[in-house]
Amino acid sequence: MPARSRPIWIFPAIVAVVLLLAGGTVAFVLRDRWLPGSGGEAGPTTGPTGTANPIVPTATGTAGPTTAAPTTAAPTTAGPTLPASVGAVRLDPSLDPAQAPAVAAVFDKYFAAVNARNASAALAVMDPGGSINQGDASAVKRFTDGISTSTDDDILLVSLGSDPTGKGVLQAHVTFRSQQQAGKGPKGRESETCTRWDVTYSITQPGGEYRIWGSTNAGSRPC
């Protein structure tokens, strides 16, 4: 008797059943092996970018680090700075920067007026009650003649201090060089045309502004 032929559909069905059973077994093993809490070894988890997610510890009640607020240093107020010079008058570095520039400005105006042969402008920065009586025409004429050929330079305000003579509120020590025509030099050296001066002036402050009372001590030598 010829063998009974088997239906063709039996073989695909058998193959499908075998694959289904095998896939379930593999899935069970993989789940048991890799899923956390299943008794197997936990595998890495990845974030959206495919990199391993960091482990985030759970809170245990311990405060995290605190960031201290930045401290701001209190601003410092710088005092006045002593300039090297005021106009043509140089200032010694030891001078008080709160006082010396104002005194130097008076001498700058005085020497600028002398160099311009402007006796009125020179007398304007001098105290009217000082060593030159500005109400006395002969005294003003002597002063005018005395500066008529003078050119003063190399002026240095050396020091300032209290005035022991009582004529002013300050004493100013000033050195400078004068050049003048022969016959207009210092007393006893009238023919001298270049003179180095070392002079102490009394400085008054009428109305709050410094003025030159006049010299209280003057030394000189030829250049």
MARMAR-945405 format. One record per residue (C-alpha): residue in one letter; x, y, z. Coordinates in steps of 0.001 Angstrom, whole numbers, plus 500000, padded with zeros to 6 digits. Each point is the difference from the previous one (the first is absolute). Layout:
N
AXYZ...
END
This chain:
223
M500000500000500000P501482503300499086A501004502207502951R497487502587501054S501305503403499188R500143502491502963P498394503392499612I502526502614498949W498911502549502668I501143497775502911F503718500867499521P499703503803500193A497784499628503046I502502497764501762V502815502466499216A497978502919501364V499248498153503237V503670499149500501L501110503579499413L497324501355502322L501044497677502812A503679500794499480G499380503761499976G498071499813503249T502791498077501648V502622502520498810A497886502955501134F499533498421503424V503721499379500374L500915503520498866R497464501507502344D501252497923502884R503603500886499121W499846503732499331L497014501680501570P500722501755503368G498507498198503021S499666496696498173G502981498452501743G502308500469497052E502660502621499390A498564503409499165G501090501349496658P500677503649499164T497141502291499089T500380502705497454G498526503464499702P498549501627496939T503436500496498426G501104496416500476T502488500781502763A499860498340503378N497727501801502426P501740501114503204I498911498362503225V498015502497502050P500255499333503736T496832500262502027A499771502706502637T501198498890503428G499318503232501896T503559501319499622A500138503628498874G501845500587496773P502830502519499613T499047503651500298T501480502819497974A501052502987502089A498900503376498712P502921502004498575T501355502645502298T500451503506498699A502963501982501272A499165503414501334P501038502726497561T503062501976500943T500166503722499525A503304501129498588G501396503251501312P501235502841497815T503055499340497868L502923502397500014P500727501234496467A503582500287498826S499451503656499208V497448502784499864G500705502060496939A503666501000500138V500345499100503693R501306496533500835L498942498374503269D502279498062502312P498588496455500470S499939500432503785L497358502738499853D496432499573501242P497810499357496920A496995501562501729Q501737503364500447A503034500417497760P498279500265496581A497975503043501084V503128501764501286A501946499031496880A497238501493497848V500549503379501671F503725499905499267D499318498902496426K497886503130499465Y502604502173501693F502958498772497948A497962500051496766A499207503673500666V503663500782500742N501100498356496757A497351502003498137R501323503222501665N496476500485501335A500431501553503437S496231500460500515A499329496293499452A502865499073502342L498694502313502712A496502498536499574V501118496713501577M501787501802502830D498384501054503278P499236503764499831G501110500242503620G503224498119499350S503597501021499489I499165502227497023N497639502806500876Q497819500017496935G498538503363500995D503473501552499846A500838501049496431S503740500074500665A499936496443501414V498070498780496961K502498501771497688R502984498356501694F498375496589499585T499177500709496350D503580501088499262G501389496975501824I498214497486497755S500273502007496770T502725497769498505S499555496805502013T499229496569498630D499470497337502664D500053496245499463D500956496656501632I497490500745502761L499602497429502772L497646500071502974V502177498195502519S497956500007503197L497081501475501881G499682500522503726S498533502201502666D501142503624500031P501830500793503258T500200503693499086G496239500436500343K499846501834496680G498107497189498273V498404496628500498L502762498151498160Q503622500272499021A500978498877496505H503550499093499117V500605500669496292T503076499779497806F500296501425496484R502386501523497486S499770503586498759Q501684501520496991Q500153503779499738Q501904502788498383A503246501185501555G499255502653502581K496789498177501119G501709497258501983P499771499426503793K501160502698502369G503790500068500051R500133497955496767E498074502326497751S501995499031496894E498993496333500372T497836498757497131C499145496503501284T499086499296503618R498905496945501968W497481500926502693D499010498171503200V497084501901501528T497577499506502882Y496647501715499472S497216500664502461I496618498961498616T496775501591501221Q496445498827499390P497658503000499956G496497499045498895G501021496344499840E502405500492497067Y503752499776500309R502032503166499416I503723500762500124W500803502319502885G503635500304498913S503365498450500733T501219499647503574N503349498445499142A501849500030496675G503323498522499014S501617500132496568R503118499013498090P501230500471496450C499014497336497485
END
